[in-house]
Amino acid sequence: MKPMSDRRQALTPDALAMMDAIARTGSFAAAARELGKVPSALTYSVRQLEDALDVLLFDRSSRQAQLTAAGTELLHEGRRLLHEMDAVANRVRRVANGWEATLSISVEDLISQPTIFELVEAFCGLCETKDDRVAPGSQGGPGTRLRLRSDVLAGTWEALVSGQVDLAIGVAGEHANPGGIELRPLGALRFVFCVAPHHPLAALDEPLVDAQLVHHRAIAVADTAQRMAPLTVNLLPGQDVLTVPSMRSKLEALLRGLGCGFVPEPLARVHLEAGHLVRKETARGARVGQLHYAWRAERGPLGVGRALQWWLAQLESPTTRRALLERHAGPLA
């Protein structure tokens, strides 16, 4: 058996990232392209890792990069370690001062963009303040740079637990909490099943059953998760699927009669009222999603950064939370 020190030296972040790339891409050649290496160099690195751990990580009898049981376990634990290393690096960077140099926010694709940018506008105004209204004793604004990203389904949660973002708005509540994540309810979002007036399903009697739906193309928004298992929602086995990058793209596809699917009622409302979409009841009944906002509960002398504190204070407002879910166009009634 190899000494413990040899095994520790072999389990580097690069080695774990290599395993992740091979598993995601399905082949050594594809992983080599992604990592900017030649396949022979990648094969050599894998053999070095196997030799150091004294295990076989890949089944050589398979034409594809098929993991052994040991390889599967290393992949699972390696991804967890990569998440933790990313998170530690981000936390260390933030404890340098009270105001974060950068605040990264993942916004679920379902969330109201107008409301998000109203909050951004208010925060940028805060950063431009030149007196002590920012915080007692402060000199000028925080100067925190915002980074917004849009994610879908499990991708929003993954961005937070991996340390890529500081705040996630619009996450589902069923994800396993690895610890240290604070979760608060954002609210309930009702989904409606819609088709274009000229779609074949528009003329059928309600409620629509799965035996009818399976013969018609579904429009689905792709989960943005890279390492976590992506989620699929309301798709039937054998059903044709058109996958699009965002809920607004899904809405466009529905308006063109390219398929059918569930969309948030507030987002579809104006099109339903105008007759551009038709709401249909299904045998599955109404679908309501419970969304949350979440952040890392930092520990230590400084705790949560002051920029994140500002965003969390805004999210405590019921009016803000309602607007984030419902106001996709025009003023909130």
C-alpha positions as CSV (number, residue, x, y, z in Angstrom):
1,M,0.0,0.0,0.0
2,K,1.2,3.5,-0.8
3,P,2.2,5.8,2.0
4,M,-0.6,8.2,3.2
5,S,1.6,11.2,2.1
6,D,1.8,9.9,-1.5
7,R,-2.0,9.5,-1.6
8,R,-2.5,13.0,-0.2
9,Q,-0.1,14.5,-2.8
10,A,-2.0,12.7,-5.5
11,L,-5.4,14.1,-4.5
12,T,-4.8,17.6,-5.8
13,P,-7.5,20.0,-7.0
14,D,-6.3,19.5,-10.6
15,A,-6.7,15.7,-10.2
16,L,-10.2,16.1,-8.8
17,A,-11.1,18.5,-11.6
18,M,-9.7,16.0,-14.2
19,M,-12.0,13.3,-12.8
20,D,-15.0,15.6,-12.9
21,A,-14.2,16.6,-16.6
22,I,-13.9,13.0,-17.7
23,A,-17.2,12.0,-16.0
24,R,-19.1,15.0,-17.4
25,T,-17.8,14.7,-21.0
26,G,-17.9,10.9,-21.1
27,S,-14.5,10.4,-22.7
28,F,-10.8,11.0,-22.2
29,A,-10.6,12.8,-25.5
30,A,-13.4,15.3,-24.8
31,A,-12.1,15.9,-21.3
32,A,-8.6,16.6,-22.7
33,R,-10.1,19.2,-25.1
34,E,-11.9,20.9,-22.3
35,L,-8.8,20.9,-20.1
36,G,-6.5,22.0,-22.9
37,K,-4.4,18.8,-22.8
38,V,-3.6,16.0,-25.2
39,P,-5.4,12.7,-24.5
40,S,-2.1,10.9,-23.8
41,A,-1.2,13.3,-21.1
42,L,-4.6,12.9,-19.5
43,T,-4.4,9.1,-19.7
44,Y,-1.0,9.3,-18.0
45,S,-2.3,11.5,-15.2
46,V,-5.2,9.1,-14.6
47,R,-2.7,6.2,-14.4
48,Q,-0.5,8.1,-11.9
49,L,-3.6,8.8,-9.7
50,E,-4.6,5.2,-9.9
51,D,-1.1,4.1,-8.9
52,A,-0.9,6.5,-6.0
53,L,-4.3,5.4,-4.6
54,D,-3.6,1.8,-5.5
55,V,-7.1,1.4,-7.1
56,L,-8.6,1.1,-10.6
57,L,-10.7,4.2,-11.3
58,F,-11.9,3.4,-14.9
59,D,-13.0,0.1,-16.5
60,R,-10.5,-0.4,-19.4
61,S,-12.7,-3.0,-21.1
62,S,-15.3,-0.3,-21.9
63,R,-15.0,1.9,-25.0
64,Q,-16.2,4.9,-23.0
65,A,-14.8,6.4,-19.8
66,Q,-16.7,4.0,-17.5
67,L,-16.1,4.6,-13.8
68,T,-15.5,1.7,-11.4
69,A,-17.1,1.7,-8.0
70,A,-13.9,3.3,-6.6
71,G,-13.9,5.9,-9.3
72,T,-17.5,6.7,-8.7
73,E,-16.8,7.3,-5.0
74,L,-13.8,9.4,-5.7
75,L,-15.8,11.5,-8.2
76,H,-18.6,12.1,-5.6
77,E,-16.2,13.0,-2.8
78,G,-14.0,15.0,-5.2
79,R,-16.8,17.2,-6.3
80,R,-17.8,17.8,-2.7
81,L,-14.2,18.8,-1.9
82,L,-14.0,21.1,-5.0
83,H,-17.2,22.8,-3.8
84,E,-15.7,23.3,-0.3
85,M,-12.4,24.6,-1.6
86,D,-14.2,27.1,-3.8
87,A,-16.3,28.2,-0.9
88,V,-13.3,28.6,1.4
89,A,-11.5,30.7,-1.1
90,N,-14.5,33.0,-1.5
91,R,-15.0,33.3,2.2
92,V,-11.3,34.2,2.9
93,R,-11.4,36.9,0.2
94,R,-14.5,38.4,1.8
95,V,-13.2,38.7,5.4
96,A,-10.6,41.3,4.5
97,N,-13.0,44.1,5.2
98,G,-16.6,44.8,6.2
99,W,-17.7,45.8,2.7
100,E,-17.2,43.1,0.1
101,A,-15.1,44.0,-2.9
102,T,-17.6,42.0,-5.0
103,L,-21.0,40.6,-4.2
104,S,-22.2,37.8,-6.5
105,I,-25.9,37.0,-6.8
106,S,-27.6,34.1,-8.6
107,V,-31.1,34.9,-9.7
108,E,-33.4,32.1,-10.7
109,D,-34.7,32.6,-14.2
110,L,-38.3,32.8,-12.9
111,I,-37.6,35.9,-10.8
112,S,-38.8,39.4,-11.9
113,Q,-36.0,41.1,-13.8
114,P,-37.5,44.6,-13.4
115,T,-37.6,44.2,-9.6
116,I,-34.1,42.9,-9.5
117,F,-32.8,45.8,-11.4
118,E,-34.7,48.2,-9.2
119,L,-32.8,46.7,-6.3
120,V,-29.5,47.0,-8.2
121,E,-30.3,50.7,-8.9
122,A,-30.9,51.3,-5.2
123,F,-27.7,49.5,-4.2
124,C,-25.7,51.4,-6.8
125,G,-27.1,54.7,-5.4
126,L,-26.0,53.5,-1.9
127,C,-22.5,53.0,-3.2
128,E,-22.4,56.5,-4.6
129,T,-23.5,58.0,-1.2
130,K,-20.8,60.4,0.1
131,D,-21.9,60.8,3.7
132,D,-22.4,58.6,6.7
133,R,-25.9,57.5,5.7
134,V,-24.3,54.3,4.3
135,A,-23.5,53.0,7.8
136,P,-22.6,54.6,11.1
137,G,-19.0,55.9,11.0
138,S,-18.4,54.9,7.3
139,Q,-16.5,57.2,5.0
140,G,-18.4,57.2,1.6
141,G,-20.1,54.4,-0.1
142,P,-18.9,50.7,0.0
143,G,-17.7,50.5,-3.6
144,T,-18.9,46.9,-3.8
145,R,-19.1,45.6,-7.4
146,L,-22.2,43.5,-8.2
147,R,-22.1,40.4,-10.3
148,L,-25.5,39.0,-11.4
149,R,-26.0,35.7,-13.0
150,S,-29.1,33.8,-14.1
151,D,-29.5,30.2,-13.2
152,V,-32.2,27.5,-13.6
153,L,-33.5,24.9,-11.1
154,A,-30.6,23.1,-9.3
155,G,-28.1,25.5,-10.9
156,T,-29.2,28.3,-8.6
157,W,-28.5,26.1,-5.5
158,E,-25.3,24.8,-6.9
159,A,-23.9,28.3,-7.5
160,L,-24.4,29.1,-3.8
161,V,-23.1,25.9,-2.2
162,S,-20.0,25.9,-4.5
163,G,-19.2,29.4,-3.4
164,Q,-19.6,30.9,-6.8
165,V,-22.2,33.4,-5.4
166,D,-22.9,35.0,-2.1
167,L,-26.7,35.1,-2.4
168,A,-29.2,33.0,-4.3
169,I,-32.7,34.3,-5.0
170,G,-35.4,31.8,-6.1
171,V,-34.1,28.4,-4.9
172,A,-36.3,25.5,-4.2
173,G,-36.4,24.2,-0.7
174,E,-35.9,20.4,-1.3
175,H,-32.1,20.5,-1.8
176,A,-30.0,18.9,0.8
177,N,-28.3,21.5,2.9
178,P,-24.6,20.8,3.3
179,G,-24.5,23.0,6.4
180,G,-23.9,26.7,6.9
181,I,-26.6,27.8,4.5
182,E,-29.4,30.0,5.7
183,L,-32.7,29.6,3.9
184,R,-35.7,32.0,4.0
185,P,-39.1,31.8,2.2
186,L,-39.5,34.0,-0.8
187,G,-43.1,32.9,-1.5
188,A,-45.3,30.7,-3.6
189,L,-45.3,30.9,-7.4
190,R,-48.3,29.4,-9.3
191,F,-47.7,27.8,-12.7
192,V,-50.3,27.4,-15.4
193,F,-50.3,25.0,-18.4
194,C,-50.4,27.0,-21.6
195,V,-50.6,26.5,-25.4
196,A,-51.0,28.9,-28.3
197,P,-54.6,29.2,-29.6
198,H,-53.7,27.4,-32.8
199,H,-52.0,24.5,-31.0
200,P,-53.9,21.2,-31.3
201,L,-54.3,20.9,-27.5
202,A,-56.2,24.2,-27.4
203,A,-59.3,22.6,-28.9
204,L,-59.4,19.5,-26.6
205,D,-61.8,19.2,-23.6
206,E,-60.3,19.6,-20.2
207,P,-58.7,18.3,-18.1
208,L,-56.0,17.1,-20.4
209,V,-54.5,13.8,-19.4
210,D,-51.0,12.4,-19.8
211,A,-52.1,10.1,-22.6
212,Q,-53.0,13.2,-24.6
213,L,-50.0,15.3,-23.6
214,V,-47.4,12.7,-24.4
215,H,-48.2,13.0,-28.1
216,H,-47.3,16.7,-28.1
217,R,-43.9,18.4,-27.8
218,A,-43.0,19.9,-24.4
219,I,-41.0,23.0,-24.0
220,A,-38.5,22.7,-21.2
221,V,-35.9,25.1,-19.7
222,A,-32.5,23.6,-19.3
223,D,-31.1,23.2,-15.8
224,T,-27.9,25.2,-15.4
225,A,-26.3,22.8,-12.9
226,Q,-22.9,21.5,-13.9
227,R,-21.9,19.2,-11.1
228,M,-25.1,18.5,-9.3
229,A,-27.7,16.2,-10.9
230,P,-29.9,18.4,-13.2
231,L,-33.6,18.4,-12.6
232,T,-36.4,17.7,-15.1
233,V,-40.0,18.8,-14.3
234,N,-43.3,17.8,-15.8
235,L,-41.8,15.8,-18.7
236,L,-43.4,12.5,-19.7
237,P,-41.5,9.3,-20.8
238,G,-41.3,9.2,-24.6
239,Q,-42.5,12.8,-25.0
240,D,-40.7,15.0,-27.6
241,V,-38.9,17.9,-25.9
242,L,-37.6,21.2,-27.1
243,T,-35.1,22.5,-24.6
244,V,-34.5,26.2,-24.4
245,P,-32.1,28.4,-22.2
246,S,-34.6,30.5,-20.3
247,M,-38.3,30.9,-19.3
248,R,-38.7,33.8,-21.6
249,S,-37.4,31.6,-24.5
250,K,-40.0,29.0,-23.4
251,L,-42.7,31.7,-23.5
252,E,-41.7,32.6,-27.1
253,A,-41.8,29.0,-28.2
254,L,-45.3,28.6,-26.7
255,L,-46.5,31.7,-28.4
256,R,-45.3,30.3,-31.7
257,G,-47.2,27.0,-31.1
258,L,-44.0,25.0,-31.0
259,G,-45.1,23.0,-28.0
260,C,-46.9,23.1,-24.6
261,G,-45.8,23.5,-21.0
262,F,-46.2,25.1,-17.6
263,V,-45.1,28.7,-17.1
264,P,-45.4,31.1,-14.1
265,E,-48.9,32.6,-14.1
266,P,-47.5,36.2,-13.6
267,L,-45.3,35.9,-16.6
268,A,-48.0,34.4,-18.8
269,R,-50.8,36.7,-17.5
270,V,-50.5,39.5,-20.1
271,H,-50.5,36.9,-23.0
272,L,-53.4,35.1,-21.5
273,E,-55.4,38.3,-21.2
274,A,-54.6,39.2,-24.8
275,G,-55.6,35.8,-26.1
276,H,-52.1,35.0,-27.4
277,L,-52.0,32.0,-25.0
278,V,-54.7,29.6,-23.8
279,R,-54.7,28.2,-20.3
280,K,-55.6,24.5,-20.1
281,E,-56.4,22.5,-17.0
282,T,-54.6,19.2,-16.7
283,A,-55.3,16.0,-14.7
284,R,-52.2,16.7,-12.7
285,G,-53.9,19.7,-11.2
286,A,-52.4,23.1,-10.3
287,R,-48.7,23.4,-9.8
288,V,-47.3,25.7,-7.1
289,G,-43.6,26.2,-6.5
290,Q,-42.3,27.3,-3.1
291,L,-39.2,29.5,-3.7
292,H,-36.7,30.8,-1.2
293,Y,-33.6,33.0,-0.9
294,A,-30.5,31.6,0.6
295,W,-27.0,32.7,1.7
296,R,-24.0,31.4,3.5
297,A,-24.0,32.1,7.2
298,E,-20.4,33.2,7.6
299,R,-18.7,32.7,10.8
300,G,-15.9,34.7,12.4
301,P,-15.3,38.2,13.7
302,L,-16.8,40.0,10.7
303,G,-19.7,37.7,9.9
304,V,-21.9,38.5,6.9
305,G,-20.6,41.4,4.8
306,R,-22.3,44.7,4.9
307,A,-23.3,44.6,1.2
308,L,-25.0,41.2,1.7
309,Q,-26.6,42.6,4.9
310,W,-28.2,45.3,2.7
311,W,-29.7,42.8,0.2
312,L,-31.0,40.6,3.0
313,A,-32.7,43.7,4.6
314,Q,-34.5,44.4,1.3
315,L,-35.6,40.7,1.0
316,E,-37.2,41.0,4.5
317,S,-39.9,43.2,2.9
318,P,-43.1,41.3,1.9
319,T,-43.7,43.9,-0.8
320,T,-40.2,43.2,-2.3
321,R,-40.7,39.4,-2.1
322,R,-44.1,39.7,-3.8
323,A,-42.7,41.9,-6.6
324,L,-39.8,39.5,-7.2
325,L,-42.4,36.7,-7.9
326,E,-45.1,38.6,-9.7
327,R,-44.1,41.9,-11.3
328,H,-42.7,41.0,-14.7
329,A,-44.1,44.0,-16.5
330,G,-45.5,47.4,-15.3
331,P,-46.1,48.5,-11.8
332,L,-47.2,46.0,-9.1
333,A,-50.9,46.5,-8.4
